């Protein structure tokens, strides 16, 4: 799929059919503010849920991701339990690599491990193309999920090109991504070829989920925070823009109004990188929403990002195991600071830790849904 491809929505797509088009979450991403704030949690599908762990007994992670019925059920579990405003499709960022034919397995307690790290131009040239037909389990899993979610939208997701490239070069998880950063700076031609490949794979993965019924999609650049702003702009942002261009400006009609499928960009990054997460070096807004991690107050993020983007986040996950009063205070503060943006989707500033008590998440959703943000102060300092 080329970078200028466009995803086409069918008449049965939940946005086109009007099933999710006016949901609080979709409209918040599109800049419409409601009196209460929609909420979902990164890594809500699985992780802390006992019903998830029961399903995963004897089933490897990637096998679970590529079993449509299993991936669908895991996606639905937190929606049923917590009453969140969206499902996030259960998959893994290395799934498109696996489907392309890259030898990768997820090792318990370690993460993705690659049999053949990619460190030379010959290695990049040997990477296989992703056959669109190989994405059938993903499309089927999304379709099964959407059929059961009803008016609750599904969010698709993909790992950003840099995060995928970093894993490929390192051969597995890394604290500093030094091999990837070395390749980026010492062999720009090989790095560029690798980023072009990962951008194409990412675009295909996002497109398959949106075509199959996802009402929004989030690009995760987990490791971009390891880069300087200059490195990000020169060697990473263009590939993320290429990936998003595969699905950007995917339109549908609501009456006489033309709307686009919302896109969200999230990463664990320094505050200075946030504006680049919005524009990706293009000089224009590339996404509808930017996820903010737990380290940057939302009012500061709003000042940096401007008035044409929705903010997502950013309750500190560490507080999920703190006393309830402290977590409730954090939620109120985040919702108040979220008023600084055009609109706000409540979330964590990273993913749900596996040791989280699920009842705490349910109680947090209920609290967020009970707060009329019009009654909160619009400015303040995040704790």
C-alpha positions in Angstrom: 0.0 0.0 0.0 1.5 3.4 -0.9 1.6 6.3 1.5 -1.0 8.2 -0.5 -3.6 5.4 -0.3 -7.0 6.2 1.2 -9.1 3.9 3.4 -12.6 3.6 2.1 -15.5 3.0 4.6 -18.4 0.7 3.7 -22.0 1.7 4.2 -22.2 -0.7 7.1 -19.3 0.9 8.9 -20.4 2.2 12.4 -19.5 5.8 11.5 -21.2 5.7 8.1 -24.3 3.9 9.5 -24.5 6.5 12.3 -24.0 4.0 15.0 -21.0 5.6 16.6 -20.8 8.9 14.7 -22.3 10.9 17.5 -20.8 9.0 20.4 -19.2 11.1 23.1 -15.7 9.8 22.4 -15.7 10.3 18.6 -17.1 13.8 18.9 -14.6 14.7 21.7 -11.8 13.7 19.3 -13.4 15.9 16.7 -13.4 18.9 19.1 -16.9 18.8 20.5 -17.0 19.2 24.3 -19.7 17.7 26.5 -20.5 18.4 30.1 -19.0 15.0 31.1 -15.7 13.6 29.8 -15.5 10.3 27.9 -12.9 7.9 29.3 -11.0 4.7 28.3 -7.7 3.3 29.4 -4.6 2.3 27.5 -3.9 -1.4 28.0 -7.4 -1.9 29.4 -7.9 -5.0 27.2 -6.3 -7.6 29.4 -3.5 -6.9 31.8 -5.4 -6.6 35.1 -8.5 -8.6 34.4 -8.9 -12.0 35.9 -11.2 -13.0 33.1 -8.4 -12.1 30.7 -5.9 -14.3 32.5 -8.3 -17.2 32.5 -8.7 -16.9 28.7 -4.9 -16.7 28.2 -4.1 -19.9 30.1 -2.1 -22.1 27.7 -2.4 -19.5 24.9 0.6 -17.6 23.6 0.2 -13.8 23.3 0.5 -13.6 19.5 -1.8 -16.6 19.1 -4.4 -14.8 21.2 -4.0 -11.7 19.0 -4.5 -13.7 15.8 -7.5 -15.7 17.0 -10.4 -13.4 15.9 -12.9 -14.7 18.5 -10.3 -14.5 21.3 -9.1 -11.0 20.4 -12.7 -9.9 20.2 -13.6 -11.3 23.5 -10.6 -9.8 25.2 -11.4 -6.4 23.7 -15.0 -6.5 25.0 -14.1 -7.6 28.5 -13.2 -4.1 29.9 -16.1 -2.5 28.2 -18.5 -4.8 29.9 -16.8 -4.6 33.3 -15.8 -0.9 33.5 -18.4 0.9 31.3 -15.6 2.8 29.4 -16.6 4.9 26.4 -14.5 2.8 23.9 -12.9 -0.5 23.3 -9.3 -0.6 22.3 -8.6 -3.5 19.9 -6.6 -6.3 21.6 -3.5 -6.8 19.6 0.2 -6.1 19.8 2.4 -3.7 17.9 4.5 -6.6 16.4 1.4 -8.3 14.9 1.9 -6.7 11.5 5.5 -7.7 11.5 4.5 -11.3 12.3 1.9 -11.3 9.6 4.5 -10.0 7.1 6.6 -13.1 7.9 9.2 -11.6 10.3 10.3 -14.2 12.9 9.2 -12.8 16.2 7.8 -14.2 19.4 6.7 -12.5 22.6 8.5 -14.0 25.5 6.8 -13.9 28.9 8.4 -11.4 31.2 10.6 -10.0 28.4 8.6 -8.9 25.4 9.1 -9.3 21.7 12.2 -11.2 20.6 13.3 -11.3 17.0 15.3 -14.2 15.5 17.0 -12.1 13.0 17.7 -8.4 14.0 17.8 -5.9 11.1 21.1 -4.0 11.1 22.3 -3.7 7.5 20.8 -2.6 4.2 20.8 -6.2 3.1 18.7 -7.0 6.2 16.2 -4.3 5.3 16.0 -5.4 1.7 15.2 -9.0 2.8 12.2 -7.8 4.8 9.0 -9.2 3.2 6.1 -7.2 2.0 2.9 -7.5 4.0 0.3 -9.3 1.9 -3.1 -7.6 2.6 -4.7 -11.0 2.7 -2.5 -11.8 5.8 -4.5 -9.2 7.7 -7.7 -11.3 7.5 -7.5 -12.3 11.2 -7.3 -8.7 12.2 -10.2 -7.6 10.0 -12.3 -10.5 11.3 -11.5 -9.7 15.0 -12.4 -6.1 14.5 -15.7 -7.0 12.7 -16.7 -9.4 15.4 -16.0 -6.8 18.1 -17.8 -4.0 16.4 -20.9 -6.2 15.9 -21.1 -6.6 19.7 -20.0 -3.1 20.8 -23.1 -1.4 19.4 -22.9 2.4 20.0 -19.6 2.1 21.8 -16.8 2.9 19.4 -13.8 0.7 18.8 -10.3 2.3 18.6 -7.8 0.6 16.4 -4.1 1.1 17.0 -0.6 0.5 15.7 3.0 0.9 16.8 4.7 3.9 15.1 7.4 3.2 12.6 10.2 4.2 15.0 9.1 1.9 17.7 8.8 -1.0 15.3 12.2 -0.1 13.8 13.8 0.1 17.3 12.6 -3.4 18.2 13.8 -4.8 14.8 17.3 -3.3 15.2 17.7 -4.2 18.8 16.3 -7.7 18.4 14.1 -7.2 21.4 13.3 -4.8 24.2 16.0 -2.2 25.1 16.3 0.5 27.8 18.2 3.0 25.7 17.7 1.8 22.0 21.4 2.4 21.4 21.7 0.1 18.4 18.7 1.8 16.7 20.1 5.3 17.5 23.5 4.3 16.2 22.1 3.0 12.9 20.0 6.1 12.5 23.0 8.4 12.8 25.8 6.3 11.2 23.9 4.8 8.3 21.1 7.2 7.2 20.4 5.3 4.0 19.7 2.0 5.7 17.8 3.8 8.4 15.6 5.6 5.8 14.9 2.3 4.0 13.9 0.6 7.3 11.6 3.5 8.3 10.0 3.4 4.9 9.2 -0.3 5.3 7.9 0.1 8.9 5.8 3.1 7.7 4.1 1.0 5.0 3.5 -1.9 7.4 2.0 0.5 10.0 -0.3 2.1 7.4 -1.6 -1.2 6.3 -2.3 -2.3 9.8 -4.2 0.9 10.7 -6.1 0.8 7.4 -7.3 -2.8 7.9 -8.7 -2.0 11.4 -10.5 1.2 10.2 -11.9 -0.5 7.1 -13.2 -3.4 9.3 -15.1 -1.0 11.7 -12.8 0.9 14.0 -14.2 4.4 14.7 -10.8 5.9 15.6 -7.2 4.9 15.6 -4.2 5.6 17.8 -0.5 5.6 16.8 1.7 4.6 19.7 5.4 5.8 19.5 6.5 4.2 22.7 10.2 4.9 22.4 10.3 8.3 20.7 11.2 9.9 24.0 14.7 8.4 23.7 15.4 10.9 20.8 16.3 14.6 20.7 13.9 16.9 19.0 16.3 17.3 16.1 16.7 13.5 15.7 12.9 13.0 15.9 12.2 15.7 13.3 14.8 14.5 10.8 14.7 10.8 11.1 11.4 9.7 12.6 8.5 12.2 12.0 8.5 11.8 8.2 7.8 8.0 8.5 5.0 8.6 11.1 3.5 11.1 8.7 3.7 8.5 5.9 2.0 5.9 8.0 -0.8 8.2 9.0 -1.3 9.4 5.5 -2.6 5.9 4.7 -5.7 6.6 6.8 -5.7 10.4 7.3 -8.7 12.2 5.8 -10.8 9.1 5.7 -14.2 10.7 5.4 -17.8 9.9 6.0 -21.1 11.9 5.9 -23.4 12.9 8.7 -26.2 14.7 7.1 -24.6 17.5 5.1 -21.5 17.4 7.2 -18.3 15.7 6.0 -16.3 14.3 8.9 -13.0 12.4 9.2 -12.1 9.3 11.2 -10.3 10.6 14.3 -6.6 9.9 14.7 -4.7 10.1 18.0 -0.9 10.2 18.5 0.6 9.0 21.8 4.1 8.4 23.2 6.2 8.7 26.3 7.9 11.8 25.2 9.4 15.0 26.7 7.2 18.1 26.7 9.3 19.6 23.9 8.3 16.9 21.5 4.5 17.4 21.9 4.2 20.0 19.1 6.0 17.6 16.7 3.5 14.9 17.6 0.8 17.2 16.3 2.5 18.1 13.0 5.1 15.5 12.3 7.2 18.0 10.5 4.5 18.8 7.9 3.6 22.3 9.2 0.0 21.3 9.5 -2.1 19.3 12.1 -1.8 15.6 11.3 -4.0 14.2 14.1 -7.2 15.1 15.9 -5.9 14.3 19.3 -2.6 14.0 21.1 -2.2 11.7 24.1 -0.2 13.3 26.9 1.8 11.1 29.3 1.7 11.6 33.1 4.7 14.0 33.2 3.2 17.0 31.4 0.3 18.9 32.9 -2.6 19.2 30.4 -2.7 23.0 30.6 1.0 23.2 29.5 0.3 20.7 26.8 -2.7 22.8 25.6 -0.5 25.9 25.4 2.1 24.0 23.3 -0.4 22.2 21.0 -2.9 25.0 20.3 -6.6 25.2 20.1 -7.2 22.8 17.2 -6.4 19.5 18.9 -8.1 17.4 21.5 -6.0 16.2 24.5 -6.1 12.7 25.9 -4.8 11.7 29.3 -3.2 11.9 31.7 -4.0 10.3 35.2 -0.8 8.9 36.6 -1.0 5.1 36.6 1.0 5.0 39.8 -2.1 6.3 41.6 -4.2 3.3 40.7 -2.8 1.6 43.7 -2.8 4.7 46.0 -5.5 5.5 48.5 -8.8 6.2 46.7 -8.9 9.8 47.9 -5.6 10.6 46.2 -6.7 9.0 42.9 -10.0 10.9 43.1 -8.1 14.1 43.6 -5.9 13.4 40.6 -8.9 12.7 38.5 -10.5 16.0 39.4 -7.3 17.9 38.7 -6.8 16.2 35.3 -10.4 16.9 34.3 -10.0 20.6 35.3 -6.8 21.0 33.4 -8.4 19.3 30.4 -10.6 22.3 30.1 -7.6 24.1 28.7 -8.0 22.2 25.4 -10.8 22.4 22.9 -11.9 19.0 24.2 -10.6 16.2 26.4 -10.7 12.4 26.6 -9.8 11.1 30.0 -7.2 8.3 30.1 -4.1 7.4 31.9 -0.7 8.9 31.3 0.5 5.4 30.2 -1.0 1.9 30.4 -2.9 0.0 33.1 -0.3 -1.8 35.4 -1.1 -5.5 35.6 -1.3 -5.4 39.4 -4.2 -2.9 39.3 -7.4 -3.9 41.1 -10.1 -3.9 38.4 -12.7 -2.5 40.8 -10.6 0.6 41.1 -10.8 1.2 37.4 -14.6 0.7 37.4 -14.9 3.2 40.3 -12.7 5.7 38.5 -14.9 5.5 35.4 -18.0 6.1 37.5 -16.3 9.1 39.1 -15.3 10.6 35.8 -18.7 10.1 34.4 -20.3 11.8 37.4 -18.3 15.0 37.1 -19.7 18.0 35.3 -16.6 19.7 34.0 -18.4 23.0 33.6 -18.3 23.2 37.4 -14.6 22.7 37.6 -12.0 25.5 37.5 -10.5 25.9 34.0 -6.9 26.4 35.2 -4.7 25.1 37.9 -1.5 23.2 38.6 -1.5 19.5 38.2 -0.4 17.6 41.3 
